[in-house]
Amino acid sequence: MKPTTVNEYESQLTGIAKERFRELRDLLKTIAPEAKEVLKWGKPVFESKTILFAYSAHKNHLSFIPTGPALLPFQKELQSYTTKQDSIQLPHNEPFPSDLIRKIATHRKMDVEVNDAKWKY
């Protein structure tokens, strides 16, 4: 069954993917507690004036999608990760980089609030 809420999405996960998903979700909630959690394109997102960030769980990694501009200031710190234009892959077999994710997510949230940054995905 295709999930219609973030809770349903999470309930379909198992094992390390579920643990890591919960860790990322909880972290993002602390950064944007006022944001709504919804599904877009089948992925969980946090949104306020616009989408702040999206994320998804996969067999071997999580994808964290804060947009490309939010990743730019952190290129040096992201060198050891697989990145795409707007996302970073967080492998399940490596330590969860909570400090780095916190910095990127906080940067993205501030960019939206202060500069009215838009979602480009």
N, C-alpha and C positions, 0 to 999 in steps of 0.2 A: 504494500500500500504506500502510495506517495504521501510523504508528510505534508501537513498544511500549517504546522507551527514549529517553532524551534524546539520545543519540548518533544514533539513527535519525532523530529529529526534525530535528536539526541537519543531517544528511546530505541531507535533502530540500530544504534551503534553497539559494538561489543568490545571487550578486552581493552588493550592499550589505546585503541582509537577513541573509545568512549572516555577513558581516563584523561587523555590529552585534550580532547574536545572540551571536557568539563573545566580543565585547568585554564585553557585559553578563554573560554566563555566567562568564567568567574573573574579573570583578570580584566577583560574588557568591560565587564559590568562595573568594576571599581573605577575605571577611567571615565565611563559615560553612564552613570547610574540613571540619568534622566532620559536616556535614549530608548526608543522603542525597539524591540527585537521582533523582526519579521523574516519571512523567507522571500527571497527574490532570486529568480533563475535557479530555484531549488537549493540555494545557499542561505545560511543564516546571515543576517545583516543587523547592524546597529544603525539606526537613523535618527536624526534630529531634523535640522533644516534640510539636510540632504543625507545621503548615505555616508556614515562615518567610515565604516569598514565592514567587509564581508569576510567570511571564513568558512572552511569546510573540512571535513574529515575524510581521509582516504585510508586504504589498507596500510600503507607504509609511512604516511606523513599527514600533517595538517597543512592546509593552505591558509595563509593570512593575507588578506587583500585590502591594504589601506590606500591604494592608488600609487602610481609611479612617483608623482611629486612628493608624496610623504616618505618614500623610500630614499630619495636622492641624498638628503643630508647624512644618511647612514650607510652609504656605499662601502666605506672601508670596513665597517663592522659586519657587513653582510657578505663579504668576500667568500667566506667558507660555506655559504648557503646557495642552494639553487634558487635563483630569482628569475622572474619574468617581468614584463613591463610594469605590472601593477601589483605583483604578489611575491611572496617568499614561501618556500617550502620548509617545513619544520619536521625533520625526520623523527619518527617515534623512537629510534634506537640511539638518539643523542639527547643530552640533557636539554630540558625545556628552557629556552633563553628568555625567562620572564623579564629581566631588566631591559633587554633590548626591545622586546615587544611593548613593554610599558612606555619606553621612550618614543618609539615610532607611533604608537596609538595616541599618546598625549600630543605629540607634534601634529598629527592629522586633525585631532579634535580642535586644537587651538587654531590651526589654519582655517578650518571651517568657521569657527566662531569669530575670529578676528578679521580674516581676509575674505570671508564668504566663498571659500574654495568649493568648487563643485565636484560632483562624482563623475569620473570619466572611466567607463568600463566597457 
